[in-house]
Amino acid sequence: MTEEHGKDNLVLQAEAYLERLGKKTLGDILTTLKSCEKLLPLAEDLNIISGCVDYAAVKATSQQTVSNQEGLFSFPKDHNDSRKIQIEQWMKDLSALRIDIYERVLAGMRLRGLKTEAFAIALMYYAHQSLKGLTTKKAEFSDPSIQTVMDVRSATDMEREQRKILERIVNLLPRENGVVSISFLIGLLRAAYILGTSTECRADLEKRIGSQLHRANMDDLLIPSLITNKNAEVTLFDVDIVRRLFISFLEQKDEYDFHQCTSLGDANDGLNSPSQHPISKVCILLDAYLMEVASDPRLTLAKFMDLAELLPSYARPVEDNLYKACDTFLKTHSSLTDIDRKRLCRLLDFRKISQEVSLHAAQNERLPMQAVVQLLFIEQLRIRNAIQSGESLGHQYTDMLLDDQNLSLVSSCATGTVCRVNGALTTLYHKDDYASIRRENRELKLEVTRMKMRLSDLEKEHQNMRKAMEKGSSYIAHHQDHGFLRAFSRTMNKLNPFHHPRVSNPAGHHRSLHQHSSNSQPEPQIRAQSASSNSSRSSKNNRHSIS
């Protein structure tokens, strides 16, 4: 094979070909590398692999550099982005290599200036192509029994190779946040659990995902559960993995940063505002996930509550979605006891739900009575506070706008920034918020005015009724007293033995009056008169007998 045996021998031809290979295309270099895979480790000992790897790195880097100069390279935000077509061409060419050779080519490209974003995209593309290709490979045999045995062996070999590729890719991925897509990382995590990768590999993926969990969406978290035991009841989605992701997020975030964000209030609408803070986004993500998994009848109350209680209370300024998730859970698990329903409702803070959700909750028969009473009490306090503070808010807002010292601040802060008014930090909202606040203030003023008018009418009616009652009572008392005295005087006159009727009155008329008076007298007076008449008769009889 050397020149000692003859001219134009194989070794000389191979060396000449390798020297010319540097001037060939990337496809020719990769074809040589693919053919050398069958000659390992001999090709490695002859430095053929090393030379081809260097040539491939130079060619691929030159293509990537040209693309950058033309402005065609960018991190892919969209799968249909046409600016990454040329980059994908060399990525597609390199994806045909074995993982160990591919890793060496990328390392050579990094030494020659390959950017981190391009490096990450190349790894993502290689993982997608390699894992998908390995899962579709099947051996074919004429004998069905041999086919079955070889299918099992082939599947085992494929899983082993997939596991190796996955673990190497995870080790190669850049550590910077935002460089690797969160959806891609979660997809790798799913594959890691399916293939049974090492614990270190899965823990590394969970930590990477947790550090940028606020960039994920709800569909990314819907990881199907693995059925390890056919007799065991498992949930539709693996909530344990998702729970570990949220815990990893909380462990990597500084709690002081959370409190500092909440202390800013609505200071600005930038990335530091509470609505744009990672924990706010993660809270929205968690509530959306809870609404999705709450409809699973196999999800237990303990797991649901563990998920809902992961985030601190200040992370949820509004709990509308959490209420919807709890309502969905109650609807799906209608057999819950009263104690369990009360435990579930303890998750809710009814002070943080909107009026629309509050109206629905007040009419929700699935909620326990204790929760409904608490909700109604909070709504009553909210209405009372709104009525009391509605009018004062309108005056304060108008005075602030009319202050000459604050006119410049208002004009410069109309976009919703923090301004210093009278020595204090004041938050000015958008123009749409101004209009809505003024409209609410007008409605509250009208409501307060109507209530005041109604209250004054009620006070007038009350005063009129009281005066009428006082007049009626005095009139009745006066007539009762006057009638009693007159009747009493007539009675006493009748009982007086020296009382004589007037002479001018006829006898018949006197008798009729006397009879009428007698008849009108009460029973005790009649008895007294009869006793006096009997005594007068007895005295007359005594005088007659003496005479």
C-alpha positions as CSV (number, residue, x, y, z in Angstrom):
1,M,0.0,0.0,0.0
2,T,3.0,2.3,0.2
3,E,5.5,3.4,-2.5
4,E,7.8,0.6,-1.5
5,H,5.5,-1.8,-3.2
6,G,4.7,0.3,-6.2
7,K,3.9,3.7,-7.7
8,D,0.5,5.4,-7.1
9,N,-0.3,3.2,-4.2
10,L,-3.4,3.7,-1.9
11,V,-1.7,5.7,0.8
12,L,-0.4,8.2,-1.6
13,Q,-3.7,8.5,-3.3
14,A,-5.5,9.0,0.0
15,E,-3.1,11.7,1.1
16,A,-3.5,13.5,-2.2
17,Y,-7.3,13.3,-1.9
18,L,-7.3,14.7,1.6
19,E,-5.1,17.6,0.4
20,R,-7.6,18.4,-2.3
21,L,-10.6,17.9,0.1
22,G,-10.1,21.3,1.6
23,K,-10.9,22.9,-1.7
24,K,-14.1,20.8,-2.2
25,T,-17.6,21.5,-1.0
26,L,-19.0,20.8,2.4
27,G,-21.1,18.0,1.0
28,D,-18.0,16.2,-0.3
29,I,-16.3,16.6,3.1
30,L,-19.3,15.2,4.9
31,T,-19.5,12.2,2.5
32,T,-15.9,11.4,3.3
33,L,-16.7,11.6,7.1
34,K,-19.7,9.3,6.7
35,S,-17.6,6.7,4.8
36,C,-14.9,6.8,7.5
37,E,-17.5,5.9,10.2
38,K,-17.3,2.3,9.1
39,L,-13.5,2.3,9.3
40,L,-13.2,3.4,12.9
41,P,-10.9,3.3,14.8
42,L,-8.5,2.9,11.9
43,A,-9.6,6.1,10.2
44,E,-9.0,7.9,13.5
45,D,-5.5,6.5,13.9
46,L,-4.6,7.7,10.4
47,N,-5.9,11.2,11.3
48,I,-8.4,11.1,8.5
49,I,-11.3,12.0,10.8
50,S,-9.4,14.9,12.3
51,G,-8.6,16.4,8.9
52,C,-12.1,16.0,7.7
53,V,-13.5,17.6,10.9
54,D,-11.3,20.6,10.4
55,Y,-12.3,21.0,6.8
56,A,-16.0,20.7,7.7
57,A,-15.7,23.3,10.5
58,V,-14.0,25.8,8.2
59,K,-16.6,25.3,5.4
60,A,-19.6,25.5,7.7
61,T,-18.2,28.6,9.5
62,S,-17.6,30.3,6.2
63,Q,-21.2,29.7,5.2
64,Q,-22.4,31.0,8.5
65,T,-20.3,34.1,8.2
66,V,-21.5,35.0,4.7
67,S,-25.1,34.6,6.0
68,N,-24.4,37.0,8.8
69,Q,-23.0,39.6,6.4
70,E,-26.0,39.4,4.2
71,G,-28.3,39.9,7.2
72,L,-29.9,36.5,6.8
73,F,-29.2,35.1,10.2
74,S,-31.5,35.7,13.2
75,F,-32.8,33.6,16.1
76,P,-35.9,31.8,14.8
77,K,-39.0,33.3,16.4
78,D,-41.1,31.7,13.7
79,H,-40.8,28.3,12.1
80,N,-41.7,29.9,8.7
81,D,-38.9,32.5,9.0
82,S,-37.2,32.6,5.5
83,R,-34.1,34.3,6.9
84,K,-32.8,31.0,8.3
85,I,-33.0,28.9,5.1
86,Q,-29.3,29.1,4.2
87,I,-28.3,28.4,7.8
88,E,-30.5,25.4,7.8
89,Q,-28.8,24.1,4.8
90,W,-25.5,23.6,6.5
91,M,-27.3,22.4,9.6
92,K,-29.1,19.9,7.6
93,D,-25.8,18.7,6.0
94,L,-24.2,18.3,9.4
95,S,-27.1,16.5,11.0
96,A,-26.2,13.3,9.0
97,L,-23.1,12.8,11.1
98,R,-22.8,10.7,14.2
99,I,-23.2,12.6,17.5
100,D,-19.5,12.3,18.5
101,I,-18.3,13.5,15.1
102,Y,-21.0,16.2,15.0
103,E,-19.9,17.4,18.4
104,R,-16.3,17.7,17.2
105,V,-17.3,19.7,14.1
106,L,-19.4,22.2,16.2
107,A,-16.5,22.6,18.6
108,G,-14.2,23.5,15.7
109,M,-16.8,26.0,14.5
110,R,-17.0,27.6,17.9
111,L,-13.3,28.1,17.8
112,R,-13.7,29.8,14.5
113,G,-16.4,32.3,15.6
114,L,-19.7,30.4,15.5
115,K,-22.2,32.4,17.4
116,T,-24.0,31.0,20.4
117,E,-27.4,31.5,18.8
118,A,-26.4,29.6,15.7
119,F,-24.8,26.9,17.8
120,A,-28.0,26.4,19.7
121,I,-30.1,26.3,16.6
122,A,-27.8,23.7,15.1
123,L,-28.2,21.5,18.1
124,M,-32.0,21.9,18.1
125,Y,-32.1,20.9,14.5
126,Y,-29.8,17.9,15.0
127,A,-31.9,16.7,17.9
128,H,-35.1,17.0,15.9
129,Q,-33.7,15.2,12.9
130,S,-31.7,12.5,14.7
131,L,-34.3,11.5,17.3
132,K,-37.1,11.5,14.7
133,G,-35.0,9.4,12.3
134,L,-34.0,6.9,14.9
135,T,-37.6,6.2,16.0
136,T,-38.7,5.3,12.5
137,K,-35.9,2.9,11.7
138,K,-37.0,-0.7,11.6
139,A,-35.4,-4.0,10.4
140,E,-37.3,-6.2,8.0
141,F,-37.0,-10.0,8.0
142,S,-38.9,-12.7,6.2
143,D,-39.5,-14.9,9.2
144,P,-42.1,-13.3,11.5
145,S,-40.6,-14.9,14.6
146,I,-37.1,-13.5,13.8
147,Q,-38.8,-10.2,12.9
148,T,-40.4,-10.0,16.4
149,V,-37.1,-10.8,18.1
150,M,-35.2,-8.4,16.0
151,D,-37.8,-5.7,16.5
152,V,-37.3,-6.0,20.3
153,R,-33.5,-5.9,19.9
154,S,-33.7,-3.1,17.4
155,A,-36.0,-1.1,19.6
156,T,-33.7,-1.6,22.5
157,D,-30.7,-0.5,20.4
158,M,-32.6,2.5,19.1
159,E,-33.6,3.6,22.6
160,R,-30.0,3.2,23.8
161,E,-28.7,5.3,20.9
162,Q,-31.5,7.9,21.4
163,R,-30.7,8.1,25.1
164,K,-27.0,8.7,24.3
165,I,-27.8,11.4,21.7
166,L,-30.2,13.1,24.1
167,E,-27.8,13.2,27.0
168,R,-25.0,14.5,24.8
169,I,-27.2,17.3,23.4
170,V,-28.3,18.3,26.9
171,N,-24.6,18.7,27.9
172,L,-23.8,20.7,24.7
173,L,-26.7,23.2,25.0
174,P,-25.8,26.8,25.9
175,R,-26.6,27.8,29.5
176,E,-27.7,31.4,28.6
177,N,-31.4,32.1,29.1
178,G,-33.4,32.8,26.0
179,V,-30.9,31.2,23.6
180,V,-32.7,27.8,23.5
181,S,-36.4,27.7,23.0
182,I,-38.4,26.7,26.1
183,S,-40.7,24.5,24.0
184,F,-37.6,22.6,22.8
185,L,-36.4,22.1,26.3
186,I,-39.7,20.8,27.5
187,G,-39.8,18.5,24.5
188,L,-36.4,17.1,25.5
189,L,-37.7,16.6,29.0
190,R,-40.6,14.5,27.7
191,A,-38.2,12.4,25.7
192,A,-35.9,12.1,28.7
193,Y,-38.6,10.6,30.8
194,I,-39.8,8.3,27.9
195,L,-36.2,7.0,27.2
196,G,-35.3,6.8,30.9
197,T,-32.2,9.0,30.8
198,S,-30.1,9.5,33.8
199,T,-31.3,11.5,36.8
200,E,-28.6,14.1,36.3
201,C,-29.9,14.7,32.7
202,R,-33.5,15.2,33.8
203,A,-32.5,17.4,36.7
204,D,-30.4,19.6,34.4
205,L,-33.4,19.9,32.0
206,E,-35.8,20.8,34.8
207,K,-33.4,23.4,36.1
208,R,-33.0,25.0,32.7
209,I,-36.7,25.0,32.1
210,G,-37.4,26.5,35.6
211,S,-35.0,29.4,35.0
212,Q,-37.1,30.6,32.1
213,L,-40.5,29.1,32.9
214,H,-42.1,32.6,32.3
215,R,-41.5,32.2,28.6
216,A,-43.5,29.0,28.3
217,N,-47.2,28.7,27.4
218,M,-49.8,26.4,28.7
219,D,-49.6,23.9,25.9
220,D,-46.0,23.3,26.6
221,L,-46.8,22.1,30.1
222,L,-49.4,19.5,29.0
223,I,-47.0,16.5,29.4
224,P,-48.8,13.2,29.0
225,S,-48.4,10.8,31.9
226,L,-46.5,7.6,31.4
227,I,-48.4,4.4,32.1
228,T,-46.0,2.3,34.0
229,N,-48.7,0.1,35.6
230,K,-51.8,-0.7,33.7
231,N,-53.8,-1.4,36.9
232,A,-52.9,2.0,38.5
233,E,-55.0,5.0,37.8
234,V,-52.9,7.8,36.5
235,T,-53.9,11.3,35.6
236,L,-54.1,12.4,32.0
237,F,-51.2,14.8,32.4
238,D,-48.1,14.5,34.5
239,V,-48.7,17.1,37.2
240,D,-45.7,16.0,39.2
241,I,-43.2,17.1,36.5
242,V,-45.0,20.4,36.2
243,R,-44.9,20.9,40.0
244,R,-41.2,20.3,40.0
245,L,-40.8,22.9,37.2
246,F,-42.6,25.6,39.3
247,I,-40.6,24.7,42.3
248,S,-37.4,25.0,40.3
249,F,-38.5,28.4,39.1
250,L,-39.1,29.6,42.7
251,E,-35.8,28.3,43.9
252,Q,-33.9,30.2,41.2
253,K,-35.7,33.5,41.7
254,D,-34.8,35.9,44.4
255,E,-37.7,36.6,46.7
256,Y,-36.5,40.1,47.3
257,D,-36.9,40.8,43.6
258,F,-40.5,39.7,43.9
259,H,-41.2,42.1,46.8
260,Q,-39.4,44.9,45.1
261,C,-41.5,44.4,42.0
262,T,-44.7,44.5,44.0
263,S,-43.6,47.7,45.9
264,L,-43.3,49.5,42.6
265,G,-47.0,49.3,42.1
266,D,-47.9,50.6,38.6
267,A,-44.8,52.7,38.5
268,N,-44.2,52.1,34.8
269,D,-45.3,49.9,32.0
270,G,-41.9,48.6,31.1
271,L,-40.3,45.3,31.8
272,N,-40.0,46.0,35.5
273,S,-43.7,46.5,36.0
274,P,-45.6,43.8,37.9
275,S,-47.5,42.7,34.9
276,Q,-44.3,42.0,33.0
277,H,-42.4,40.5,35.9
278,P,-41.6,36.7,35.5
279,I,-43.5,35.7,38.6
280,S,-46.7,37.4,37.3
281,K,-46.3,35.6,34.0
282,V,-45.7,32.3,35.8
283,C,-48.8,32.9,37.9
284,I,-50.9,33.4,34.8
285,L,-49.4,30.2,33.4
286,L,-50.1,28.2,36.5
287,D,-53.7,29.3,36.7
288,A,-54.2,28.4,33.0
289,Y,-52.7,25.0,33.7
290,L,-55.0,24.5,36.7
291,M,-58.0,25.3,34.6
292,E,-56.9,22.7,32.1
293,V,-56.1,19.8,34.5
294,A,-59.1,20.5,36.8
295,S,-61.4,18.7,34.4
296,D,-59.4,15.5,34.9
297,P,-61.6,13.2,37.1
298,R,-58.5,11.3,38.3
299,L,-56.8,14.4,39.6
300,T,-56.9,14.3,43.4
301,L,-57.7,17.3,45.6
302,A,-54.3,17.1,47.3
303,K,-52.4,17.4,44.0
304,F,-54.7,20.2,42.8
305,M,-54.2,22.2,46.0
306,D,-50.4,21.6,46.0
307,L,-50.2,23.1,42.6
308,A,-52.4,26.1,43.5
309,E,-50.5,26.9,46.7
310,L,-47.0,26.9,45.0
311,L,-46.9,30.6,44.4
312,P,-47.0,33.2,47.1
313,S,-50.2,35.2,47.6
314,Y,-48.8,38.5,46.3
315,A,-48.1,36.9,42.9
316,R,-51.9,36.9,42.2
317,P,-53.3,40.4,42.1
318,V,-56.4,39.0,40.5
319,E,-57.8,35.5,41.2
320,D,-60.5,35.2,38.5
321,N,-58.7,32.3,36.7
322,L,-58.0,30.5,40.0
323,Y,-61.8,30.7,40.8
324,K,-62.6,29.3,37.4
325,A,-60.2,26.4,38.0
326,C,-61.7,25.7,41.4
327,D,-65.2,25.8,39.9
328,T,-64.2,23.4,37.1
329,F,-62.7,21.1,39.7
330,L,-65.9,21.2,41.8
331,K,-68.0,20.5,38.6
332,T,-65.8,17.5,37.7
333,H,-65.6,16.1,41.2
334,S,-69.2,16.5,42.2
335,S,-68.8,13.8,44.9
336,L,-66.6,15.9,47.1
337,T,-67.7,16.2,50.7
338,D,-68.5,19.5,52.3
339,I,-65.3,19.5,54.2
340,D,-63.3,19.0,51.0
341,R,-65.2,21.8,49.3
342,K,-64.5,24.1,52.2
343,R,-60.8,23.2,52.0
344,L,-60.8,23.9,48.2
345,C,-62.4,27.3,48.7
346,R,-59.8,28.3,51.2
347,L,-57.5,28.8,48.2
348,L,-59.6,31.8,47.1
349,D,-59.4,35.3,48.3
350,F,-62.7,36.8,47.3
351,R,-61.3,40.3,47.6
352,K,-59.2,39.7,44.5
353,I,-62.0,38.7,42.1
354,S,-63.7,40.9,39.6
355,Q,-67.4,41.9,39.8
356,E,-68.4,39.6,37.0
357,V,-66.8,36.6,38.7
358,S,-68.2,37.7,42.0
359,L,-71.7,37.7,40.5
360,H,-71.2,34.2,39.2
361,A,-69.8,33.0,42.5
362,A,-72.7,34.4,44.5
363,Q,-75.1,32.3,42.4
364,N,-72.9,29.2,42.3
365,E,-74.6,26.3,44.0
366,R,-71.4,24.3,44.0
367,L,-69.7,26.6,46.5
368,P,-70.2,26.0,50.2
369,M,-72.5,28.3,52.1
370,Q,-69.6,29.7,54.2
371,A,-67.8,30.8,51.1
372,V,-70.9,32.5,49.6
373,V,-71.6,34.4,52.9
374,Q,-67.9,35.5,52.9
375,L,-68.3,36.7,49.3
376,L,-71.5,38.7,50.0
377,F,-69.9,40.3,53.0
378,I,-66.9,41.4,51.0
379,E,-69.1,42.7,48.2
380,Q,-71.1,44.8,50.7
381,L,-67.9,46.3,52.1
382,R,-66.7,47.0,48.5
383,I,-69.9,48.8,47.6
384,R,-69.9,50.9,50.7
385,N,-66.2,51.9,50.3
386,A,-66.9,52.7,46.6
387,I,-69.8,55.0,47.5
388,Q,-67.8,56.7,50.3
389,S,-64.7,57.3,48.2
390,G,-66.2,57.9,44.8
391,E,-66.9,61.5,45.2
392,S,-63.6,62.4,46.9
393,L,-61.6,60.7,44.2
394,G,-63.2,62.8,41.5
395,H,-62.4,66.1,43.4
396,Q,-58.8,65.0,44.1
397,Y,-58.2,64.1,40.5
398,T,-59.6,67.4,39.2
399,D,-57.6,69.4,41.7
400,M,-54.4,67.7,40.6
401,L,-55.1,68.4,36.9
402,L,-55.9,72.1,37.6
403,D,-52.8,72.7,39.7
404,D,-50.4,74.9,37.8
405,Q,-47.4,73.2,39.3
406,N,-48.5,69.8,38.0
407,L,-49.5,70.8,34.4
408,S,-46.1,70.0,33.0
409,L,-45.9,66.8,34.9
410,V,-49.3,65.7,33.6
411,S,-48.3,66.5,30.0
412,S,-45.0,64.6,30.3
413,C,-46.5,61.6,32.1
414,A,-49.6,61.0,30.1
415,T,-48.3,57.7,28.9
416,G,-48.4,56.1,32.4
417,T,-45.2,56.8,34.2
418,V,-44.3,57.8,37.7
419,C,-44.4,61.5,38.5
420,R,-43.6,63.5,41.6
421,V,-46.6,65.6,42.6
422,N,-46.4,67.8,45.7
423,G,-43.3,65.9,46.9
424,A,-44.9,62.4,46.5
425,L,-44.8,59.8,43.8
426,T,-48.0,59.6,41.9
427,T,-49.0,57.1,39.2
428,L,-50.7,58.6,36.2
429,Y,-52.5,56.2,34.0
430,H,-53.1,56.1,30.2
431,K,-55.7,58.4,28.6
432,D,-58.1,55.4,28.3
433,D,-57.7,54.9,32.0
434,Y,-58.5,58.6,32.6
435,A,-61.7,58.3,30.7
436,S,-62.8,55.1,32.5
437,I,-62.0,56.7,35.9
438,R,-63.9,59.8,35.1
439,R,-66.9,57.7,33.8
440,E,-66.8,55.6,37.0
441,N,-66.7,58.8,39.1
442,R,-69.7,60.3,37.3
443,E,-71.6,57.1,37.8
444,L,-70.7,57.0,41.5
445,K,-71.7,60.7,41.9
446,L,-75.1,60.0,40.3
447,E,-75.6,57.1,42.5
448,V,-74.7,59.1,45.6
449,T,-77.0,61.9,44.5
450,R,-79.9,59.5,44.1
451,M,-79.3,58.0,47.4
452,K,-79.1,61.4,49.1
453,M,-82.4,62.5,47.5
454,R,-84.0,59.3,48.6
455,L,-82.7,59.7,52.1
456,S,-84.0,63.3,52.3
457,D,-87.5,62.1,51.1
458,L,-87.5,59.4,53.8
459,E,-86.5,62.0,56.4
460,K,-89.4,64.3,55.4
461,E,-91.9,61.5,55.4
462,H,-90.6,60.5,58.8
463,Q,-91.0,64.0,60.2
464,N,-94.6,64.3,58.8
465,M,-95.6,61.0,60.3
466,R,-94.2,62.0,63.6
467,K,-96.0,65.3,63.6
468,A,-99.3,63.6,62.7
469,M,-98.8,61.1,65.4
470,E,-98.1,63.9,68.0
471,K,-101.3,65.8,66.9
472,G,-103.5,62.8,67.0
473,S,-102.3,61.8,70.5
474,S,-102.8,65.3,71.9
475,Y,-106.3,65.6,70.4
476,I,-107.3,62.2,71.8
477,A,-105.9,63.0,75.2
478,H,-107.6,66.4,75.4
479,H,-111.1,65.0,74.5
480,Q,-110.7,62.1,76.8
481,D,-109.8,64.4,79.8
482,H,-112.6,66.9,79.0
483,G,-115.3,64.3,78.7
484,F,-114.3,62.6,81.9
485,L,-114.4,65.7,84.0
486,R,-117.8,66.7,82.6
487,A,-119.3,63.3,83.3
488,F,-117.8,63.3,86.8
489,S,-119.3,66.7,87.6
490,R,-122.7,65.7,86.4
491,T,-122.6,62.5,88.5
492,M,-121.6,64.4,91.7
493,N,-124.4,66.9,91.1
494,K,-126.9,64.1,90.9
495,L,-125.7,62.6,94.2
496,N,-126.0,65.9,96.0
497,P,-129.2,65.8,98.2
498,F,-129.5,69.6,98.2
499,H,-129.5,69.8,94.4
500,H,-132.8,71.1,92.9
501,P,-133.6,71.5,89.4
502,R,-134.3,75.0,88.0
503,V,-137.9,76.3,88.4
504,S,-138.2,77.4,84.9
505,N,-138.0,73.9,83.7
506,P,-141.3,72.0,83.5
507,A,-141.8,69.0,85.7
508,G,-142.2,66.6,82.9
509,H,-139.1,67.9,81.3
510,H,-137.3,67.7,84.7
511,R,-138.4,64.1,85.1
512,S,-137.4,63.2,81.6
513,L,-134.0,64.8,82.2
514,H,-133.7,63.1,85.6
515,Q,-134.7,59.8,84.1
516,H,-132.3,60.3,81.2
517,S,-129.5,61.2,83.7
518,S,-130.4,58.2,85.8
519,N,-130.3,55.9,82.9
520,S,-127.0,57.3,81.7
521,Q,-125.4,56.9,85.2
522,P,-123.3,53.9,85.8
523,E,-124.4,51.0,88.0
524,P,-122.6,52.1,91.2
525,Q,-124.3,55.5,91.0
526,I,-127.7,54.0,90.5
527,R,-127.2,51.9,93.6
528,A,-126.2,55.0,95.5
529,Q,-129.3,56.9,94.5
530,S,-131.6,54.0,95.4
531,A,-130.0,53.9,98.8
532,S,-130.6,57.7,99.3
533,S,-134.2,57.4,98.3
534,N,-134.8,54.6,100.7
535,S,-133.3,56.5,103.5
536,S,-135.6,59.5,102.8
537,R,-138.7,57.3,102.8
538,S,-137.8,55.7,106.1
539,S,-137.3,59.2,107.7
540,K,-140.7,60.3,106.5
541,N,-142.4,57.2,107.9
542,N,-140.7,57.8,111.2
543,R,-142.1,61.3,111.4
544,H,-145.6,60.1,110.6
545,S,-145.4,57.4,113.3
546,I,-144.3,59.9,115.9
547,S,-147.0,62.3,115.1
